[in-house]
Amino acid sequence: MLAILKLLPAPTLETIFMTLASTFFASLMGLPLGAFLYYASPAGLKPRPLMYNALSRIVNILRSFPFIILMIALIPFTRFIVGTSIGPRAVIVPLSIAAAPFVARIVESALSEVDSGVVTAAVAMGSSNLQIITKVLLLESLPALVSGLSLTIINLIGYSAMAGAIGGGGLGTLAINYGYYRFQTGVMIAAVVVILVLVELVQLAGSFWSRKLLSKR
């Protein structure tokens, strides 16, 4: 049991690092993309059906693309960006790209749920479209965005574990190298338990902050 516990800290920190870093980069890509999807949607500030439909289809395709295949397909690009195709740093690239469309849909959905009366009032006060999105819609949709972000992190924890199948590092690699190849079931169980704990902590934190933001409205 002590030997198993000694194996857990480093992979756990790698998983946390991969998840947080990829969440950051996915948000950088997904937030403006989601805002533009809302902006160009039929119910948005400036509907552009053709552009919206084309971009929406691309987002849907990327969202439904199997992560393990995406990760393999991006190996040349990953190697170009970070200089290697294995390890925690390398996994951040496909994780970020895989999560960005998910974040975009969350942002689009959150902005769409804001009361139209708020937008009407902002327009009446002479706010520009950019000001409406950044200073009105994003602020009003913060509870939904926080809740959606927690779901994104949970998905990325699962993806990071999957990345262990091709040397991505973290708890996934630990479970495969020790639990599967060396038939150490205890190590695999311990890795799964840690992943479940991380998921539960993220879920609790997301629910807490979402409720807190709602209470302040």
PyRosetta script that sets phi, psi and omega in degrees:
from pyrosetta import init, pose_from_sequence

init()
pose = pose_from_sequence("MLAILKLLPAPTLETIFMTLASTFFASLMGLPLGAFLYYASPAGLKPRPLMYNALSRIVNILRSFPFIILMIALIPFTRFIVGTSIGPRAVIVPLSIAAAPFVARIVESALSEVDSGVVTAAVAMGSSNLQIITKVLLLESLPALVSGLSLTIINLIGYSAMAGAIGGGGLGTLAINYGYYRFQTGVMIAAVVVILVLVELVQLAGSFWSRKLLSKR")
pose.set_psi(1, -42.7)
pose.set_omega(1, 179.5)
pose.set_phi(2, -63.2)
pose.set_psi(2, -38.6)
pose.set_omega(2, 179.5)
pose.set_phi(3, -63.7)
pose.set_psi(3, -38.7)
pose.set_omega(3, 179.3)
pose.set_phi(4, -66.0)
pose.set_psi(4, -43.7)
pose.set_omega(4, -179.8)
pose.set_phi(5, -61.8)
pose.set_psi(5, -33.6)
pose.set_omega(5, 179.2)
pose.set_phi(6, -69.6)
pose.set_psi(6, -24.3)
pose.set_omega(6, -178.9)
pose.set_phi(7, -80.4)
pose.set_psi(7, -19.3)
pose.set_omega(7, -169.4)
pose.set_phi(8, -79.3)
pose.set_psi(8, -39.1)
pose.set_omega(8, -171.8)
pose.set_phi(9, -55.9)
pose.set_psi(9, -50.8)
pose.set_omega(9, -176.2)
pose.set_phi(10, -62.6)
pose.set_psi(10, -50.1)
pose.set_omega(10, 177.9)
pose.set_phi(11, -62.0)
pose.set_psi(11, -34.2)
pose.set_omega(11, 178.5)
pose.set_phi(12, -64.5)
pose.set_psi(12, -44.2)
pose.set_omega(12, 177.5)
pose.set_phi(13, -64.6)
pose.set_psi(13, -36.9)
pose.set_omega(13, 176.9)
pose.set_phi(14, -63.3)
pose.set_psi(14, -42.5)
pose.set_omega(14, 179.1)
pose.set_phi(15, -63.7)
pose.set_psi(15, -43.6)
pose.set_omega(15, 178.6)
pose.set_phi(16, -63.1)
pose.set_psi(16, -43.0)
pose.set_omega(16, 178.9)
pose.set_phi(17, -61.6)
pose.set_psi(17, -48.5)
pose.set_omega(17, -179.8)
pose.set_phi(18, -60.6)
pose.set_psi(18, -42.9)
pose.set_omega(18, -176.6)
pose.set_phi(19, -67.0)
pose.set_psi(19, -47.8)
pose.set_omega(19, -177.9)
pose.set_phi(20, -67.5)
pose.set_psi(20, -42.6)
pose.set_omega(20, -179.5)
pose.set_phi(21, -64.8)
pose.set_psi(21, -44.3)
pose.set_omega(21, -179.8)
pose.set_phi(22, -69.3)
pose.set_psi(22, -33.0)
pose.set_omega(22, 175.2)
pose.set_phi(23, -62.8)
pose.set_psi(23, -41.5)
pose.set_omega(23, 179.2)
pose.set_phi(24, -61.8)
pose.set_psi(24, -50.2)
pose.set_omega(24, -177.2)
pose.set_phi(25, -70.5)
pose.set_psi(25, -35.6)
pose.set_omega(25, 177.1)
pose.set_phi(26, -64.6)
pose.set_psi(26, -37.0)
pose.set_omega(26, 178.2)
pose.set_phi(27, -68.3)
pose.set_psi(27, -38.6)
pose.set_omega(27, 177.7)
pose.set_phi(28, -60.1)
pose.set_psi(28, -37.4)
pose.set_omega(28, 179.7)
pose.set_phi(29, -84.6)
pose.set_psi(29, -40.9)
pose.set_omega(29, -172.4)
pose.set_phi(30, -77.3)
pose.set_psi(30, -32.3)
pose.set_omega(30, -177.7)
pose.set_phi(31, -62.8)
pose.set_psi(31, -54.3)
pose.set_omega(31, 178.4)
pose.set_phi(32, -65.4)
pose.set_psi(32, -34.0)
pose.set_omega(32, 178.9)
pose.set_phi(33, -65.0)
pose.set_psi(33, -44.2)
pose.set_omega(33, 178.5)
pose.set_phi(34, -65.0)
pose.set_psi(34, -40.1)
pose.set_omega(34, 178.6)
pose.set_phi(35, -63.1)
pose.set_psi(35, -39.3)
pose.set_omega(35, 179.3)
pose.set_phi(36, -70.2)
pose.set_psi(36, -36.9)
pose.set_omega(36, 176.7)
pose.set_phi(37, -59.5)
pose.set_psi(37, -42.7)
pose.set_omega(37, 177.0)
pose.set_phi(38, -65.0)
pose.set_psi(38, -45.5)
pose.set_omega(38, -177.8)
pose.set_phi(39, -56.6)
pose.set_psi(39, -40.9)
pose.set_omega(39, -175.9)
pose.set_phi(40, -94.3)
pose.set_psi(40, -3.5)
pose.set_omega(40, -177.7)
pose.set_phi(41, -69.7)
pose.set_psi(41, 162.8)
pose.set_omega(41, 179.4)
pose.set_phi(42, -56.0)
pose.set_psi(42, -30.9)
pose.set_omega(42, -179.7)
pose.set_phi(43, -100.5)
pose.set_psi(43, 10.5)
pose.set_omega(43, -175.3)
pose.set_phi(44, -84.9)
pose.set_psi(44, -170.9)
pose.set_omega(44, -176.5)
pose.set_phi(45, -72.7)
pose.set_psi(45, -33.7)
pose.set_omega(45, 178.8)
pose.set_phi(46, -143.5)
pose.set_psi(46, 84.2)
pose.set_omega(46, -176.0)
pose.set_phi(47, -56.4)
pose.set_psi(47, 130.7)
pose.set_omega(47, 175.0)
pose.set_phi(48, -135.2)
pose.set_psi(48, 84.0)
pose.set_omega(48, -170.6)
pose.set_phi(49, -54.0)
pose.set_psi(49, -47.2)
pose.set_omega(49, -177.0)
pose.set_phi(50, -63.2)
pose.set_psi(50, -48.5)
pose.set_omega(50, 179.9)
pose.set_phi(51, -64.3)
pose.set_psi(51, -42.3)
pose.set_omega(51, -179.7)
pose.set_phi(52, -63.1)
pose.set_psi(52, -46.4)
pose.set_omega(52, -178.7)
pose.set_phi(53, -63.1)
pose.set_psi(53, -40.7)
pose.set_omega(53, 179.8)
pose.set_phi(54, -65.7)
pose.set_psi(54, -47.8)
pose.set_omega(54, -179.1)
pose.set_phi(55, -67.2)
pose.set_psi(55, -37.4)
pose.set_omega(55, 180.0)
pose.set_phi(56, -63.6)
pose.set_psi(56, -39.6)
pose.set_omega(56, 179.1)
pose.set_phi(57, -66.1)
pose.set_psi(57, -40.3)
pose.set_omega(57, 178.3)
pose.set_phi(58, -61.9)
pose.set_psi(58, -43.8)
pose.set_omega(58, 178.6)
pose.set_phi(59, -62.0)
pose.set_psi(59, -42.5)
pose.set_omega(59, 179.7)
pose.set_phi(60, -63.6)
pose.set_psi(60, -40.3)
pose.set_omega(60, 178.9)
pose.set_phi(61, -63.8)
pose.set_psi(61, -45.9)
pose.set_omega(61, -179.5)
pose.set_phi(62, -65.5)
pose.set_psi(62, -35.9)
pose.set_omega(62, 179.1)
pose.set_phi(63, -66.1)
pose.set_psi(63, -35.1)
pose.set_omega(63, -175.8)
pose.set_phi(64, -90.5)
pose.set_psi(64, -2.9)
pose.set_omega(64, -178.4)
pose.set_phi(65, -70.8)
pose.set_psi(65, 126.2)
pose.set_omega(65, 179.5)
pose.set_phi(66, -57.7)
pose.set_psi(66, 130.2)
pose.set_omega(66, -172.5)
pose.set_phi(67, -63.2)
pose.set_psi(67, -41.3)
pose.set_omega(67, -176.5)
pose.set_phi(68, -62.4)
pose.set_psi(68, -36.5)
pose.set_omega(68, 178.4)
pose.set_phi(69, -72.6)
pose.set_psi(69, -40.5)
pose.set_omega(69, 177.9)
pose.set_phi(70, -60.6)
pose.set_psi(70, -41.8)
pose.set_omega(70, -178.2)
pose.set_phi(71, -63.4)
pose.set_psi(71, -41.1)
pose.set_omega(71, 179.0)
pose.set_phi(72, -69.3)
pose.set_psi(72, -41.5)
pose.set_omega(72, -179.1)
pose.set_phi(73, -64.3)
pose.set_psi(73, -29.6)
pose.set_omega(73, -177.3)
pose.set_phi(74, -89.9)
pose.set_psi(74, 4.4)
pose.set_omega(74, -177.5)
pose.set_phi(75, -54.8)
pose.set_psi(75, -47.3)
pose.set_omega(75, 178.4)
pose.set_phi(76, -61.1)
pose.set_psi(76, -41.5)
pose.set_omega(76, 179.3)
pose.set_phi(77, -66.2)
pose.set_psi(77, -42.0)
pose.set_omega(77, 178.8)
pose.set_phi(78, -61.5)
pose.set_psi(78, -43.6)
pose.set_omega(78, 179.2)
pose.set_phi(79, -63.5)
pose.set_psi(79, -35.5)
pose.set_omega(79, 178.6)
pose.set_phi(80, -67.8)
pose.set_psi(80, -38.7)
pose.set_omega(80, -176.0)
pose.set_phi(81, -75.7)
pose.set_psi(81, -49.5)
pose.set_omega(81, -173.3)
pose.set_phi(82, -112.7)
pose.set_psi(82, -3.0)
pose.set_omega(82, 176.3)
pose.set_phi(83, 85.7)
pose.set_psi(83, 1.2)
pose.set_omega(83, 178.6)
pose.set_phi(84, -154.4)
pose.set_psi(84, 159.5)
pose.set_omega(84, -179.9)
pose.set_phi(85, -113.9)
pose.set_psi(85, 4.6)
pose.set_omega(85, 178.1)
pose.set_phi(86, -129.1)
pose.set_psi(86, 160.9)
pose.set_omega(86, 179.1)
pose.set_phi(87, 95.8)
pose.set_psi(87, 167.6)
pose.set_omega(87, -176.8)
pose.set_phi(88, -57.9)
pose.set_psi(88, -40.9)
pose.set_omega(88, -178.4)
pose.set_phi(89, -63.2)
pose.set_psi(89, -40.0)
pose.set_omega(89, -178.3)
pose.set_phi(90, -67.2)
pose.set_psi(90, -37.1)
pose.set_omega(90, -176.3)
pose.set_phi(91, -67.9)
pose.set_psi(91, -25.3)
pose.set_omega(91, -179.4)
pose.set_phi(92, -58.5)
pose.set_psi(92, -34.9)
pose.set_omega(92, -177.6)
pose.set_phi(93, -63.2)
pose.set_psi(93, -58.5)
pose.set_omega(93, 178.6)
pose.set_phi(94, -65.6)
pose.set_psi(94, -32.3)
pose.set_omega(94, 177.5)
pose.set_phi(95, -61.8)
pose.set_psi(95, -44.3)
pose.set_omega(95, -179.6)
pose.set_phi(96, -64.4)
pose.set_psi(96, -43.8)
pose.set_omega(96, -178.8)
pose.set_phi(97, -67.9)
pose.set_psi(97, -37.2)
pose.set_omega(97, 179.9)
pose.set_phi(98, -68.8)
pose.set_psi(98, -35.2)
pose.set_omega(98, -175.4)
pose.set_phi(99, -85.7)
pose.set_psi(99, -22.8)
pose.set_omega(99, -176.6)
pose.set_phi(100, -56.7)
pose.set_psi(100, -46.0)
pose.set_omega(100, 178.0)
pose.set_phi(101, -63.8)
pose.set_psi(101, -34.3)
pose.set_omega(101, 177.4)
pose.set_phi(102, -63.9)
pose.set_psi(102, -44.6)
pose.set_omega(102, 177.5)
pose.set_phi(103, -63.0)
pose.set_psi(103, -40.5)
pose.set_omega(103, -179.6)
pose.set_phi(104, -59.9)
pose.set_psi(104, -43.9)
pose.set_omega(104, 179.1)
pose.set_phi(105, -66.2)
pose.set_psi(105, -37.7)
pose.set_omega(105, 177.4)
pose.set_phi(106, -62.4)
pose.set_psi(106, -44.7)
pose.set_omega(106, -179.8)
pose.set_phi(107, -64.6)
pose.set_psi(107, -46.2)
pose.set_omega(107, 179.0)
pose.set_phi(108, -58.3)
pose.set_psi(108, -46.4)
pose.set_omega(108, -179.5)
pose.set_phi(109, -64.0)
pose.set_psi(109, -42.7)
pose.set_omega(109, -179.0)
pose.set_phi(110, -64.4)
pose.set_psi(110, -41.9)
pose.set_omega(110, 179.4)
pose.set_phi(111, -67.8)
pose.set_psi(111, -35.2)
pose.set_omega(111, -179.0)
pose.set_phi(112, -68.7)
pose.set_psi(112, -24.2)
pose.set_omega(112, -177.6)
pose.set_phi(113, -83.2)
pose.set_psi(113, -9.0)
pose.set_omega(113, 178.9)
pose.set_phi(114, -67.5)
pose.set_psi(114, 138.2)
pose.set_omega(114, -179.4)
pose.set_phi(115, -55.1)
pose.set_psi(115, 127.5)
pose.set_omega(115, -178.9)
pose.set_phi(116, -61.4)
pose.set_psi(116, -23.9)
pose.set_omega(116, 178.5)
pose.set_phi(117, -63.8)
pose.set_psi(117, -32.3)
pose.set_omega(117, 178.2)
pose.set_phi(118, -65.5)
pose.set_psi(118, -43.0)
pose.set_omega(118, 179.3)
pose.set_phi(119, -65.3)
pose.set_psi(119, -42.7)
pose.set_omega(119, 179.2)
pose.set_phi(120, -59.4)
pose.set_psi(120, -42.0)
pose.set_omega(120, 179.0)
pose.set_phi(121, -65.0)
pose.set_psi(121, -39.8)
pose.set_omega(121, 179.3)
pose.set_phi(122, -65.2)
pose.set_psi(122, -40.1)
pose.set_omega(122, 178.4)
pose.set_phi(123, -64.8)
pose.set_psi(123, -40.6)
pose.set_omega(123, -179.5)
pose.set_phi(124, -63.3)
pose.set_psi(124, -28.5)
pose.set_omega(124, 179.8)
pose.set_phi(125, -85.9)
pose.set_psi(125, 2.4)
pose.set_omega(125, 175.9)
pose.set_phi(126, 86.6)
pose.set_psi(126, 18.0)
pose.set_omega(126, 179.9)
pose.set_phi(127, -70.8)
pose.set_psi(127, 143.2)
pose.set_omega(127, 175.3)
pose.set_phi(128, -77.4)
pose.set_psi(128, 167.5)
pose.set_omega(128, 179.2)
pose.set_phi(129, -60.3)
pose.set_psi(129, -40.5)
pose.set_omega(129, 178.8)
pose.set_phi(130, -63.4)
pose.set_psi(130, -42.1)
pose.set_omega(130, 178.9)
pose.set_phi(131, -66.2)
pose.set_psi(131, -37.0)
pose.set_omega(131, 179.1)
pose.set_phi(132, -63.1)
pose.set_psi(132, -42.1)
pose.set_omega(132, -178.7)
pose.set_phi(133, -71.0)
pose.set_psi(133, -48.3)
pose.set_omega(133, -172.6)
pose.set_phi(134, -80.2)
pose.set_psi(134, -34.9)
pose.set_omega(134, -173.3)
pose.set_phi(135, -105.1)
pose.set_psi(135, -10.5)
pose.set_omega(135, -179.3)
pose.set_phi(136, -119.6)
pose.set_psi(136, -63.0)
pose.set_omega(136, -173.2)
pose.set_phi(137, -65.0)
pose.set_psi(137, -46.3)
pose.set_omega(137, -178.5)
pose.set_phi(138, -64.1)
pose.set_psi(138, -39.5)
pose.set_omega(138, 179.1)
pose.set_phi(139, -68.2)
pose.set_psi(139, -41.4)
pose.set_omega(139, -179.3)
pose.set_phi(140, -68.5)
pose.set_psi(140, -28.6)
pose.set_omega(140, -176.2)
pose.set_phi(141, -97.0)
pose.set_psi(141, 9.3)
pose.set_omega(141, -177.1)
pose.set_phi(142, -53.9)
pose.set_psi(142, -45.2)
pose.set_omega(142, 179.0)
pose.set_phi(143, -57.4)
pose.set_psi(143, -43.7)
pose.set_omega(143, 179.0)
pose.set_phi(144, -68.0)
pose.set_psi(144, -36.1)
pose.set_omega(144, 179.2)
pose.set_phi(145, -66.3)
pose.set_psi(145, -42.2)
pose.set_omega(145, 178.8)
pose.set_phi(146, -64.0)
pose.set_psi(146, -43.1)
pose.set_omega(146, 177.9)
pose.set_phi(147, -62.0)
pose.set_psi(147, -43.3)
pose.set_omega(147, 178.7)
pose.set_phi(148, -66.6)
pose.set_psi(148, -36.4)
pose.set_omega(148, 178.8)
pose.set_phi(149, -65.1)
pose.set_psi(149, -37.1)
pose.set_omega(149, 177.6)
pose.set_phi(150, -64.4)
pose.set_psi(150, -37.5)
pose.set_omega(150, 176.2)
pose.set_phi(151, -65.7)
pose.set_psi(151, -37.0)
pose.set_omega(151, 177.1)
pose.set_phi(152, -62.2)
pose.set_psi(152, -46.0)
pose.set_omega(152, 179.8)
pose.set_phi(153, -61.9)
pose.set_psi(153, -41.8)
pose.set_omega(153, 178.9)
pose.set_phi(154, -61.4)
pose.set_psi(154, -44.0)
pose.set_omega(154, 177.0)
pose.set_phi(155, -61.3)
pose.set_psi(155, -40.2)
pose.set_omega(155, -178.7)
pose.set_phi(156, -68.5)
pose.set_psi(156, -32.3)
pose.set_omega(156, 175.0)
pose.set_phi(157, -61.5)
pose.set_psi(157, -44.0)
pose.set_omega(157, 177.7)
pose.set_phi(158, -65.3)
pose.set_psi(158, -42.0)
pose.set_omega(158, 177.8)
pose.set_phi(159, -63.2)
pose.set_psi(159, -40.0)
pose.set_omega(159, -179.1)
pose.set_phi(160, -64.8)
pose.set_psi(160, -34.8)
pose.set_omega(160, 176.2)
pose.set_phi(161, -67.3)
pose.set_psi(161, -38.1)
pose.set_omega(161, 178.0)
pose.set_phi(162, -64.6)
pose.set_psi(162, -33.1)
pose.set_omega(162, -179.2)
pose.set_phi(163, -64.3)
pose.set_psi(163, -20.0)
pose.set_omega(163, 177.9)
pose.set_phi(164, -60.8)
pose.set_psi(164, -19.1)
pose.set_omega(164, -179.3)
pose.set_phi(165, -65.0)
pose.set_psi(165, -26.0)
pose.set_omega(165, 178.8)
pose.set_phi(166, -123.8)
pose.set_psi(166, 38.2)
pose.set_omega(166, 173.4)
pose.set_phi(167, 77.1)
pose.set_psi(167, 33.3)
pose.set_omega(167, -178.6)
pose.set_phi(168, -77.4)
pose.set_psi(168, -13.0)
pose.set_omega(168, -177.9)
pose.set_phi(169, 87.1)
pose.set_psi(169, -179.9)
pose.set_omega(169, 178.7)
pose.set_phi(170, 79.9)
pose.set_psi(170, -164.2)
pose.set_omega(170, -175.5)
pose.set_phi(171, -67.9)
pose.set_psi(171, -28.8)
pose.set_omega(171, 177.2)
pose.set_phi(172, -63.2)
pose.set_psi(172, -45.8)
pose.set_omega(172, 177.9)
pose.set_phi(173, -64.6)
pose.set_psi(173, -39.7)
pose.set_omega(173, 177.5)
pose.set_phi(174, -60.0)
pose.set_psi(174, -47.3)
pose.set_omega(174, -178.7)
pose.set_phi(175, -63.3)
pose.set_psi(175, -38.7)
pose.set_omega(175, -178.3)
pose.set_phi(176, -75.4)
pose.set_psi(176, -47.8)
pose.set_omega(176, -176.0)
pose.set_phi(177, -66.7)
pose.set_psi(177, -38.5)
pose.set_omega(177, -178.4)
pose.set_phi(178, -98.8)
pose.set_psi(178, -48.0)
pose.set_omega(178, -175.1)
pose.set_phi(179, -72.2)
pose.set_psi(179, -36.3)
pose.set_omega(179, -176.2)
pose.set_phi(180, -96.2)
pose.set_psi(180, -56.9)
pose.set_omega(180, -175.6)
pose.set_phi(181, -70.4)
pose.set_psi(181, -33.6)
pose.set_omega(181, -178.6)
pose.set_phi(182, -102.6)
pose.set_psi(182, 5.8)
pose.set_omega(182, 176.3)
pose.set_phi(183, 57.0)
pose.set_psi(183, 35.4)
pose.set_omega(183, 176.8)
pose.set_phi(184, -100.0)
pose.set_psi(184, 86.9)
pose.set_omega(184, -175.5)
pose.set_phi(185, -59.8)
pose.set_psi(185, -34.6)
pose.set_omega(185, -179.7)
pose.set_phi(186, -60.0)
pose.set_psi(186, -39.0)
pose.set_omega(186, 179.3)
pose.set_phi(187, -66.6)
pose.set_psi(187, -42.0)
pose.set_omega(187, 179.4)
pose.set_phi(188, -62.9)
pose.set_psi(188, -44.1)
pose.set_omega(188, 179.2)
pose.set_phi(189, -62.4)
pose.set_psi(189, -43.0)
pose.set_omega(189, 179.8)
pose.set_phi(190, -62.4)
pose.set_psi(190, -40.9)
pose.set_omega(190, 179.2)
pose.set_phi(191, -64.5)
pose.set_psi(191, -41.5)
pose.set_omega(191, 179.0)
pose.set_phi(192, -64.7)
pose.set_psi(192, -41.1)
pose.set_omega(192, 179.5)
pose.set_phi(193, -61.8)
pose.set_psi(193, -43.5)
pose.set_omega(193, 179.5)
pose.set_phi(194, -63.1)
pose.set_psi(194, -42.0)
pose.set_omega(194, 178.2)
pose.set_phi(195, -61.2)
pose.set_psi(195, -43.3)
pose.set_omega(195, 179.2)
pose.set_phi(196, -63.6)
pose.set_psi(196, -38.6)
pose.set_omega(196, 178.1)
pose.set_phi(197, -65.0)
pose.set_psi(197, -43.6)
pose.set_omega(197, 178.6)
pose.set_phi(198, -60.9)
pose.set_psi(198, -43.8)
pose.set_omega(198, 179.0)
pose.set_phi(199, -61.2)
pose.set_psi(199, -44.2)
pose.set_omega(199, -179.0)
pose.set_phi(200, -64.9)
pose.set_psi(200, -40.4)
pose.set_omega(200, 178.8)
pose.set_phi(201, -63.8)
pose.set_psi(201, -42.5)
pose.set_omega(201, 178.4)
pose.set_phi(202, -64.0)
pose.set_psi(202, -42.6)
pose.set_omega(202, 179.5)
pose.set_phi(203, -62.4)
pose.set_psi(203, -44.1)
pose.set_omega(203, 179.3)
pose.set_phi(204, -64.2)
pose.set_psi(204, -44.0)
pose.set_omega(204, 179.7)
pose.set_phi(205, -64.0)
pose.set_psi(205, -42.8)
pose.set_omega(205, 179.6)
pose.set_phi(206, -63.5)
pose.set_psi(206, -42.9)
pose.set_omega(206, 179.1)
pose.set_phi(207, -65.4)
pose.set_psi(207, -40.2)
pose.set_omega(207, -179.5)
pose.set_phi(208, -62.2)
pose.set_psi(208, -50.7)
pose.set_omega(208, -177.1)
pose.set_phi(209, -69.9)
pose.set_psi(209, -33.6)
pose.set_omega(209, 177.0)
pose.set_phi(210, -64.2)
pose.set_psi(210, -44.5)
pose.set_omega(210, 177.7)
pose.set_phi(211, -65.8)
pose.set_psi(211, -37.4)
pose.set_omega(211, -179.7)
pose.set_phi(212, -65.4)
pose.set_psi(212, -40.7)
pose.set_omega(212, 178.2)
pose.set_phi(213, -67.7)
pose.set_psi(213, -36.4)
pose.set_omega(213, 177.7)
pose.set_phi(214, -65.0)
pose.set_psi(214, -38.4)
pose.set_omega(214, -178.3)
pose.set_phi(215, -68.1)
pose.set_psi(215, -21.2)
pose.set_omega(215, -178.4)
pose.set_phi(216, -89.5)
pose.set_psi(216, -4.1)
pose.set_omega(216, -177.3)
pose.set_phi(217, -80.2)
pose.dump_pdb("model.pdb")
